[in-house]
Amino acid sequence: MSSPRKVSDSTVRRLSSYLRILRDIQSDGTHTVSSERLAELGGLTSAQVRKDLSFFGNFGVRGRGYDVGDLRTALTGILGLDRTWKTVVVGAGRLGSALISYPEFPNQGFAIVGVFDVDPSKLGRRIGDCEIRPVQELRDYAERESISVGIIATPRVAAQEAADHLVAGGIRAILNFAPMALDVPPGVTVRHVNLAIELEGLSFAITESSNVPTTIETGDAD
Amino acid sequence: MSSPRKVSDSTVRRLSSYLRILRDIQSDGTHTVSSERLAELGGLTSAQVRKDLSFFGNFGVRGRGYDVGDLRTALTGILGLDRTWKTVVVGAGRLGSALISYPEFPNQGFAIVGVFDVDPSKLGRRIGDCEIRPVQELRDYAERESISVGIIATPRVAAQEAADHLVAGGIRAILNFAPMALDVPPGVTVRHVNLAIELEGLSFAITESSNVPTTIETGDAD
C-alpha cells in the first residue's frame, strides 16, 4: 500500500463489472451486498472483490457488507461516469453511423458532438444531430471545442491519420474500431475493439468441436 | 505435457495476434521469422511464443526461425479460418445492418446468409443479399441450413430469446453485441463484444489524468 502505481486495465474492467452488478441488484431492490455475493455474481473470489474495493475507500461495514447505493455512487465517480465527455467520430460509413446512434454512448456520458470523413461527397450531410465535416478540420475543431474522446471508425488505411489528427487536437482517449494498432504518444489511452480477434476465437471453438478431439494443452493458468 | 486440456482463451487470442503479425511481415516480403522477432512485434516474451507454437506442431527450424508461409498456413487451419461458416444475424437495426456490411466477416470466413428481426414492419425488406425474416422462423432456418454462428445485435431485452432460438436451432457459436450476459448450455461458445466496458475504461483513464494525481495501487501483477 506504499508506492502509488497505475491501476491495471483488468482492475478497471472488474470495477466496470461490479458497477453493472450493483445496478442490477439495486433495481431488484437490494440495499446491501456482501463481498461473497459480489464475487459470486462476478465470477471472482471474495478476496479479489475486497482487495479491489479497498483501494478506493472504505465501503464495507463489517458483518453487513456494502451499501449498494453508496458503492454504486463511488464506482460511478471513480470511473468518471458522472461526467460528460465531448466525443467525435471519425469515419461516417456504416459503422460510424451505427455508432453515432448507439444509445450506450450518451448513456455512459459520451456525447457525440462531431463527425468527420474524408469523402467529399459525404460532407455537409447530417447523421443524427451532427453535420459531417472534412477530416482536415478535425484538429482545429477538437482543440476549439475541448473534445476529450475520439472514436475511429475508418477503414484500416485511414486510421493512423485519424489518430494523428485527434492527438494533434489534444485528445487523450481513443476508441479504435479499425483493425490495426495505432501509434500514439504516451499519455493517450487507446481501447481497441477488435472484432477479428473475437471472430477467430469463435472460429477456433467451432473448429475444435467439429474435429476429432484435440490433445492440445496450454501452459496458461487462465 | 501429459493430460490434454482445453486451449485457453488467451492462447487463442495470442494465436490470432501471431497470425496478424505473420500476414503483415509476409506482405513486407519476409520469409522467416525468429521467436524473438515475433515476441517483439506481439509484445510478448520469446519463451511464450515458442511455448504457444510448440503445442500445435514443430514449426521452427533451429537457428533459423519459423517459415512465415508455413506457420501462417498452420495457424489459419488451427483457427479454422480456411473454412466458411454459415452465419445469421439477429436484430436488423442500425448495429445489425452495419455488421451485415462489415467486410471483416466474409474476410474471416463468416458468410452472413440470414437476418432475423421481431419488428413486423421490417420483414421482407432486404439488407445486402439477405431478406429480413421473422425471428419465429430462426430455429427452423438454422437447423435446415446448418448455420454455425449467430450474431446477436438486438436490444438487451431481446437478446436471451435470440440466444434461445439460436441454441435450439443447433448453433454452437454466438457473437453477442447486446449489453448482457447470455445463459447458454455447455458446448455453446459465446464471445461478448462489450462496448460499455471499453467506454468505462476510457472514461477511467481520462478521469484519472484530469484529476489530481491518484495514489491508488493495485495488487495485480498485470
Interface residues (C-beta under 8 A of the other chain):
Chain A: M1 S3 P4 R5 V7 S8 D9 S10 T11 V12 R13 L15 S16 S17 L19 R20 K51 D52 F55 F56 I78 L79 G80 L81 R83 W85 R94 L95 S97 A98 S101 Y102 E104 F105 Q108 G109 F110 S148 V149 R172 A173 I174 L175 P179 G187 T189 R191 V193 L195 A196 I197 E198 L199 E200 G201 L202 S203 F204 A205 I206 T207 E208 S209 P213 T214 T215 I216 E217 T218 G219 D220 D222
Chain B: M1 S3 P4 R5 V7 S8 D9 S10 T11 V12 R13 L15 S16 S17 L19 R20 K51 D52 F55 F56 I78 L79 G80 L81 R83 W85 R94 L95 S97 A98 S101 Y102 E104 F105 Q108 G109 F110 S148 V149 R172 A173 I174 L175 P179 G187 T189 R191 V193 L195 A196 I197 E198 L199 E200 G201 L202 S203 F204 A205 I206 T207 E208 S209 P213 T214 T215 I216 E217 T218 G219 D220 D222
